[in-house]
């Protein structure tokens, strides 16, 4: 997947970080229950489309192995929460929050993601910049 240099700037609101939205791919280009990886302004983001159409975006870095592989993980649910299991050591992460359900002390950064027409966009805030 490729990113485009165009980004929408959202003004910073009280208590929030300024966000820049990046066009990632077409919605149809995301296979349900499979992940995709995008390089967004130097940050690897794993993007998932669930069977119900919901979109999720979190860091592609598996904190347990140090490998950028979460986009290759297995999607599922645990206690009603949508999840991804790392393909390395199989730790399970909540797609909504990034929290590791096997070790709640560990959490992945999550990213705002939205559907804009037939396109999928991911936002990076100042706190996400590497």
N, C-alpha and C positions, 0 to 999 in steps of 0.2 A: 504494500500500500504506500501511497505517497501523500504528503501533506502539501498544501498550497501555502504560499507566503502570505496570502491575505488573511487577516484576522480581524474580528470585530472587537473593538475596545469597549468594555463596560466600565463606567465610572465607579470609583470606589464609594461605597456607602458606609455609613457609620457601622463599625463592628464587622465589616466584611473586607476582604481583599479584592483589589481590582482583578478582573478576569479577562483573559484574551481567549476568544473562541477560535478553534482551528477546524477547518473542513477536513474530514478524514477519508470518507468513502461513501458510496451509496448504501442506503439501508438494505437494499436487496443483495448487496455484495457481502453482507454478513450472514453466514449460514447459522440458522438457529441451533443453539446448544454447542456451538464451536466458538473458539476465541480467535482473535486476530490481534496482531501487534502493530502499533504505529509509532514512529518516531515523531514526537511532538515537541518542537523547539528544543531538541536535545534530550528529551525525556522519553524513555520507552514506556508506552501505555498499553496495557492489555484491555481489549474491548470485547464485550460479550453481548450477544443477542439471545435472550431466553425464548423458549417456545411461546410464551404469552406475549412476546414482542418487546418486553422491557429491555432497556439498554443499561449496561454497567461498564464502568471504566475504573481500573486500578493499576497500580504499579505492576510492571511485568517482572520485577525482581523478586525472586523467591528468597526471603530473608534467611532461610535455614540452609540453603545450599550455595547462595551467592550467584546463582545462575539466572539469566533473564529468560524464564520459561513458562511463566504462569499462563500466557495466552494459549499454551498447549495443554492446559489442565483439563480435567474432567468436570463438567458441570453436574450439579445435583441439587439436593435440598437436605437440610438437617433441621428438624423441628420447625418446619415451615419456612426457613430462611434459604434464599437462593445461595448456592455455594460453588466454589471451584476448589478442586483438590490439586495440589501441586503434582506435576508429573515426576518430580524427583523423589521426595521422601513422603509424599501423600498427605501432608498437613492440609487441613480444610480451612478455607477462608470465606467469611460472609461477604458476598458480592456488594451488599449495600453499605457496609461499614468498613470493610477491610480487616476486621478483627479475625485472628486465627482462633477457630473454635476448639482446637486441640491445645492451645496455649494462649489464653486471653491476654497475656502480657505482651504479645506480639501483634502488631497491626500494620497493614499495608496502607500507604497513601491511596485515597480514592480521588477521583476527578469528576467534576460535573460533566455530564454527557446528555445530549439532546438530539432529537430528530428535527430537522428543519426541512420540511418538504420531503424529498426523497434522499436527503443527505444526512449523514451522521456527523456531529460536531462534538469536540471535546474541548473543555476549557482548562487553562492553566492559570493559577493565581501566582502572585509573588511568592507565596509560601511553598509552591511546588517547584520553583525554578532551581535547577541544580547548579 
